[in-house]
Structures are given as C-alpha cells and as structure tokens.
Amino acid sequence: MAAKVAHGADSEETMTLEEALVTVWRGALVEGAAEVELGGQRFAVRETPRKRLREVDFVFEGQASRKTIRDTKIVLRGIEQNPKTESRWAQLARAGHKVMQFLSAGRYIGNVVDGKVTIYGGKKKTGTTMREPGKPVEGTKDLKVKGWKKDEAQRRKGQ
C-alpha cells in the first residue's frame, strides 16, 4: 500500500504501509513524541490507563498493493508490546527491544521490532527447499515442530 506524503510545496512522495508503520513506531517508542505525523495529519500518542503502554490511533490511506491488505483507507492502532505477556514479542520487549503491535478492525496485522516490519497473514512459502551440495534436504515435514503428523503416524504404526 502506498500513501502520498507531502514534503514540500510542490513535491509528493509515496509511502508504503510498512514505512508508515515504522514512522509511527519511531515517533511513539523511539522518540517518545506526544504526536506522530503521517500523511500531513497528526495523531496523538497516549498511554493506556491500566498498563501504561503507549498507543496511537491513525489512518493510513493508500493504494492496494499487498494481497493480504486490500483496503485503500485503513484505520489502525499501534500499541506498545506488553512485556508481561508470554509471547515471543513480549520476550523481545523484556530484553529491551522496542516492539509495537498494529491492529486493524480488532485484528493484529503486523508489528515493528527495532525498525523491522513483520506483516501477518501472508501466504506460506511452498516448493522445494534449497540445500548445500552434499547435505540432506530438510523440508518442513522433517522438522520436529512442524512434523507432528509424521510423528503421530509413526506412533500409530508402532502400536
């Protein structure tokens, strides 16, 4: 997705959704700003009443370019990761990383960790696995975590 961001009287530049998320993350968590500017609009950064986490409600307007996000106008909320939960993102926050989750219509769509964007809901990659010459190929079916069906079939076979 892309949004037009004015940088001068005659110039316009296109901002992607990913760039917008990083801009909000940087303003709210890195710079500690009271407001974040995005696409010529200002959005207030506030603290949640109970957990005292920083959050920002903002609007991203752009052209649909990602298959997972099709709207041209998205109302988003960025919220600082609660370090007291049990998620892997909370573990990063406890370790001192700056983590912000982003929601749209009550669903998590992605996050930014130390400036790196992760968008949720993309298609899983399929196909062949590349390997180094002389090393066996390890596909997702061969992994212990992902291969529970294979383990279950072997267990049943042994009964």
C-alpha positions in Angstrom: 0.0 0.0 0.0 1.1 3.5 -0.6 0.1 6.9 0.7 1.1 10.3 -0.6 3.2 12.3 1.9 3.8 15.9 1.2 7.4 17.0 1.9 7.3 20.5 0.4 5.0 22.8 -1.6 5.5 21.1 -4.9 6.8 17.6 -4.0 4.9 14.5 -3.1 6.4 11.2 -2.2 4.7 7.8 -1.9 4.8 6.0 1.5 4.2 2.2 1.8 2.2 0.7 4.7 5.5 -0.7 6.0 7.1 2.7 6.0 4.0 4.2 7.7 4.2 1.5 10.5 7.9 2.3 11.1 7.2 6.0 11.2 4.5 5.5 13.9 6.8 3.1 15.8 9.7 5.5 15.7 7.6 8.5 16.8 5.8 6.7 19.6 8.5 4.4 21.0 11.9 5.6 19.9 11.5 9.4 20.1 8.8 9.4 22.8 6.8 12.0 20.9 3.4 13.3 22.0 2.2 13.2 18.4 3.1 11.3 15.3 2.8 13.0 11.9 1.7 10.8 9.0 0.5 11.9 5.6 0.2 15.5 6.7 -2.1 14.5 9.7 -1.1 14.5 13.3 -2.1 11.6 15.6 -1.8 11.8 19.4 0.3 9.2 21.3 -1.3 8.3 24.6 -0.9 5.8 27.4 -3.3 3.1 28.1 -5.0 3.7 31.5 -4.1 0.4 33.3 -0.9 -1.0 31.7 0.6 2.4 30.9 1.5 1.2 27.4 1.8 3.8 24.6 -0.7 3.6 21.8 -1.6 5.6 18.6 -4.8 5.5 16.5 -4.1 6.6 13.0 -5.4 6.4 9.4 -3.4 5.1 6.5 -4.7 6.0 3.1 -3.2 4.4 0.0 -3.5 2.2 -3.0 -3.9 -1.6 -2.5 -0.7 -3.4 -3.4 -0.4 -6.3 -1.0 -2.7 -9.3 -1.4 -3.3 -9.6 2.4 -4.5 -6.0 2.8 -6.9 -4.7 0.2 -8.5 -1.6 1.6 -7.4 1.8 0.4 -8.2 3.5 3.7 -7.2 1.7 6.9 -7.8 2.8 10.4 -5.0 1.3 12.5 -3.9 1.2 16.2 -0.3 0.9 17.1 0.2 -0.4 20.7 3.4 -0.9 22.6 4.0 -4.6 23.3 3.1 -5.6 26.9 6.3 -7.2 28.2 4.4 -9.1 30.9 2.7 -11.5 28.5 4.1 -14.8 27.4 4.5 -14.2 23.6 7.8 -14.2 21.8 7.2 -10.5 21.1 7.0 -9.9 24.9 10.2 -11.7 25.4 11.9 -9.3 23.0 10.3 -6.4 24.8 11.6 -7.7 28.1 15.1 -8.0 26.6 15.0 -4.2 25.8 13.8 -4.3 22.2 11.3 -1.7 21.0 8.2 -3.7 19.9 4.9 -2.2 18.7 1.9 -4.3 17.5 -0.6 -2.9 14.9 -4.3 -3.7 14.7 -7.0 -3.0 12.2 -10.7 -3.8 12.9 -9.6 -5.6 16.1 -7.2 -8.0 14.3 -3.4 -7.9 14.6 -2.0 -7.2 11.1 1.7 -6.8 12.0 4.4 -5.4 14.2 7.6 -3.5 14.2 10.6 -4.6 16.3 13.6 -2.3 16.3 12.6 -0.9 12.9 12.0 -4.2 11.2 8.4 -4.8 10.0 6.5 -8.1 10.1 3.1 -8.2 8.3 0.9 -11.1 9.5 -1.3 -13.2 7.3 1.0 -13.7 4.3 0.9 -16.9 2.3 3.2 -19.7 3.4 6.0 -20.4 1.1 5.9 -23.8 -0.6 8.0 -25.6 -3.1 11.4 -27.1 -3.0 14.0 -26.4 -0.3 17.4 -25.2 -1.4 20.3 -27.1 0.1 24.1 -27.0 0.0 25.7 -29.8 -2.1 26.3 -32.9 -0.1 23.8 -32.1 2.7 20.4 -33.7 3.0 17.3 -31.6 2.3 15.3 -30.8 5.4 11.8 -29.8 4.5 9.0 -28.6 6.8 7.7 -32.2 7.1 11.0 -33.3 8.5 11.1 -30.7 11.3 10.2 -31.9 14.8 7.9 -28.9 15.5 6.2 -28.9 12.1 6.2 -32.7 11.7 3.7 -33.7 14.4 1.6 -35.5 11.8 4.5 -37.6 10.8 5.4 -38.4 14.4 1.7 -39.3 15.1 1.6 -41.7 12.1 4.8 -43.4 13.2 3.5 -43.7 16.7 0.3 -45.3 15.5 2.2 -47.7 13.2 4.3 -48.9 16.2 1.2 -49.8 18.3 
